[in-house]
Amino acid sequence: MALRPATPAEIAALSLEALNDDAIGSVEALVAYAAAASWKVQVSPEGMTLREGSRDSIAAVLAVDHACFEPLWAYDRRLLAGYLEADRFVEACATDGELVGFTLTGVEAGQGSLGRLAVAPALRRQGLGTILVEDAIRALAWQGVGYVTLTTQVENAAARALYASCGFYELPGTLVALTIEA
Ligand SMILES: CC(C)(COP(=O)(O)OP(=O)(O)OC[C@H]1O[C@@H](n2cnc3c(N)ncnc32)[C@H](O)[C@@H]1OP(=O)(O)O)[C@@H](O)C(=O)NCCC(=O)NCCS
């Protein structure tokens, strides 16, 4: 039986009985972070540039996403296409133009969120994640939001260290990601 993370709307629609059903299971503890949306001057690591994402990059984005997230969390083409339509999408590129990272950010009810951040494994620890996060915060500040929120896995030490270094603070409590039959 294939499982995938349930969306907030699917969870909201569930009855208490359904939450006890075998079709719903918890998978991973998540932690939420928030940061004030603010401006920062960015200096890209040498040879790296950020650019507005193109819908034509979907195959390259999927490749980076699948290299960065385990199957349960990785986007499929249809889901990703929806996010690329709805969210602000930024690509990070190496000198040869190859897509090596990306972010997806959105605004809902006046609150900004960083929905996705990924850097290709071979290009990590060079400051790319930092400039992608700072770019996302700055763009959301431009859009008039006060705070940016995000969630990540409790076990994701790399992401948690990165978010802390970018000024995010941890919100109290632990969230649990629920799965639903795909
Ligand atoms: C999390 C991620 C985006 C970091 O990208 P990155 O380009 O390596 O990040 P940076 O080089 O800007 O790192 C900035 C700081 O974050 C911290 N950090 C990054 N990776 C780390 C790791 N593996 N272990 C500990 N700290 C880490 C460090 O403090 C680092 O500064 P330093 O290199 O000077 O010590 C990348 O590891 C990734 O894509 N992971 C898989 C996808 C993911 O987890 N996305 C976010 C969760 S939703």
The ligand as an SDF file (V2000), in Angstrom:
LIG
                    3D

 48 50  0  0  0  0  0  0  0  0999 V2000
   19.4500   21.9480    4.2290 C   0  0  0  0  0  0  0  0  0  0  0  0
   20.1840   22.3290    2.9470 C   0  0  0  0  0  0  0  0  0  0  0  0
   19.2620   23.1470    2.0540 C   0  0  0  0  0  0  0  0  0  0  0  0
   21.4390   23.1610    3.3140 C   0  0  0  0  0  0  0  0  0  0  0  0
   22.0000   23.6750    2.1040 O   0  0  0  0  0  0  0  0  0  0  0  0
   23.5310   24.1810    2.0560 P   0  0  0  0  0  0  0  0  0  0  0  0
   23.7280   24.8450    0.7520 O   0  0  0  0  0  0  0  0  0  0  0  0
   24.4350   23.0570    2.3850 O   0  0  0  0  0  0  0  0  0  0  0  0
   23.5490   25.2250    3.2510 O   0  0  0  0  0  0  0  0  0  0  0  0
   24.7140   26.3020    3.5810 P   0  0  0  0  0  0  0  0  0  0  0  0
   25.9770   25.9200    2.8910 O   0  0  0  0  0  0  0  0  0  0  0  0
   24.1870   27.6580    3.3020 O   0  0  0  0  0  0  0  0  0  0  0  0
   24.8890   26.0790    5.1530 O   0  0  0  0  0  0  0  0  0  0  0  0
   24.7270   27.1530    6.0700 C   0  0  0  0  0  0  0  0  0  0  0  0
   24.9040   26.6520    7.4830 C   0  0  0  0  0  0  0  0  0  0  0  0
   23.8910   25.6930    7.8050 O   0  0  0  0  0  0  0  0  0  0  0  0
   24.4620   24.6950    8.6760 C   0  0  0  0  0  0  0  0  0  0  0  0
   24.5170   23.3960    7.9980 N   0  0  0  0  0  0  0  0  0  0  0  0
   24.2810   23.1330    6.6740 C   0  0  0  0  0  0  0  0  0  0  0  0
   24.4040   21.8080    6.4410 N   0  0  0  0  0  0  0  0  0  0  0  0
   24.7240   21.2310    7.6190 C   0  0  0  0  0  0  0  0  0  0  0  0
   24.9750   19.8980    8.0270 C   0  0  0  0  0  0  0  0  0  0  0  0
   24.9250   18.8650    7.1550 N   0  0  0  0  0  0  0  0  0  0  0  0
   25.2530   19.6440    9.3260 N   0  0  0  0  0  0  0  0  0  0  0  0
   25.2960   20.6590   10.2260 C   0  0  0  0  0  0  0  0  0  0  0  0
   25.0790   21.9750    9.9040 N   0  0  0  0  0  0  0  0  0  0  0  0
   24.7870   22.2460    8.6190 C   0  0  0  0  0  0  0  0  0  0  0  0
   25.8680   25.1650    8.9780 C   0  0  0  0  0  0  0  0  0  0  0  0
   25.7960   26.0250   10.1040 O   0  0  0  0  0  0  0  0  0  0  0  0
   26.2010   25.9370    7.7270 C   0  0  0  0  0  0  0  0  0  0  0  0
   27.2420   26.8850    7.9010 O   0  0  0  0  0  0  0  0  0  0  0  0
   28.7840   26.3960    7.7510 P   0  0  0  0  0  0  0  0  0  0  0  0
   28.8720   25.6000    6.4780 O   0  0  0  0  0  0  0  0  0  0  0  0
   29.5470   27.6910    7.6960 O   0  0  0  0  0  0  0  0  0  0  0  0
   29.0740   25.5490    8.9560 O   0  0  0  0  0  0  0  0  0  0  0  0
   20.6720   21.0470    2.1840 C   0  0  0  0  0  0  0  0  0  0  0  0
   21.3850   20.2270    3.0880 O   0  0  0  0  0  0  0  0  0  0  0  0
   19.5310   20.2370    1.5610 C   0  0  0  0  0  0  0  0  0  0  0  0
   19.0930   20.5340    0.4410 O   0  0  0  0  0  0  0  0  0  0  0  0
   19.0790   19.2070    2.2870 N   0  0  0  0  0  0  0  0  0  0  0  0
   18.0090   18.3100    1.7750 C   0  0  0  0  0  0  0  0  0  0  0  0
   16.6850   19.0090    1.6290 C   0  0  0  0  0  0  0  0  0  0  0  0
   16.2560   19.6500    2.9240 C   0  0  0  0  0  0  0  0  0  0  0  0
   16.4610   19.1100    4.0110 O   0  0  0  0  0  0  0  0  0  0  0  0
   15.6210   20.8240    2.7840 N   0  0  0  0  0  0  0  0  0  0  0  0
   15.1740   21.6310    3.9120 C   0  0  0  0  0  0  0  0  0  0  0  0
   14.1830   20.9590    4.7470 C   0  0  0  0  0  0  0  0  0  0  0  0
   12.5470   21.3000    4.3850 S   0  0  0  0  0  0  0  0  0  0  0  0
  1  2  1  0
  2  3  1  0
  2  4  1  0
  2 36  1  0
  4  5  1  0
  5  6  1  0
  6  7  2  0
  6  8  1  0
  6  9  1  0
  9 10  1  0
 10 11  2  0
 10 12  1  0
 10 13  1  0
 13 14  1  0
 14 15  1  0
 15 16  1  0
 15 30  1  0
 16 17  1  0
 17 18  1  0
 17 28  1  0
 18 19  1  0
 18 27  1  0
 19 20  2  0
 20 21  1  0
 21 22  1  0
 21 27  2  0
 22 23  1  0
 22 24  2  0
 24 25  1  0
 25 26  2  0
 26 27  1  0
 28 29  1  0
 28 30  1  0
 30 31  1  0
 31 32  1  0
 32 33  2  0
 32 34  1  0
 32 35  1  0
 36 37  1  0
 36 38  1  0
 38 39  2  0
 38 40  1  0
 40 41  1  0
 41 42  1  0
 42 43  1  0
 43 44  2  0
 43 45  1  0
 45 46  1  0
 46 47  1  0
 47 48  1  0
M  END
$$$$
